[in-house]
């Protein structure tokens, strides 16, 4: 069974349709990407899957578990689905040290050895352990995104949702973060659902992709099509 299964998903905001009858499945271990212009609905789909956008219509299942509109994620489901946002600064509290930001989810979920887990997470994303004593404003954009990835990895999720994870970074740092994500995916055997409008990012990261426009999935691309660059003409 697919790890993510979406059928006829529809999301409306104040009478406007953000997502219209989107359907796709994501297999365990792959990177599936949604590509399209800003406002086409791809980030809204991620927010639905993350449990942030709880009002929707259609059918949705995660890990073969049917979900219902309005449902709050708890326990194992909450740990297994994590999201990395486009702007890492927005997801890090400016007045909290990285230690507090990273250790709080561990305490909430009753996970042991928080100091060791935080140090290991920082090391995995290429940051020293003493970075935990810093505040977000003391880090570069690339370092903040690494912290956001470390935070998502702390609960050892099965599914990682990536919303334009490198669009705010310069090209050299962007490549570092993408390579880091690919390495971590292999090490932790995760599944990625990536949102991007960047054709190069899609080609570098994806096993399969879907092109969205005006809230509708218009076309799918397999790995061979991505290598040929067919998604660049969408």
Secondary structure, DSSP 8 states (H G I E B T S, - for coil): --SEEEEEEEEEETTEEEEEEEEEEE-TT-EEEEE--TTSSHHHHHHHHTTS----EEEEEETTEEE-TT----HHHHHHEEEE-S-GGGGS-TTSBHHHHHHHHHHHTT-S-HHHHHHHHHHHTT--GGGGGSBGGGS-HHHHHHHHHHHHHTTT-SEEEEESTTTTS-HHHHHHHHHHHHHHHHHHT-EEEEEES-HHHHHHH-SEEEEEETTEEEEEE-HHHHHHTGGGG-
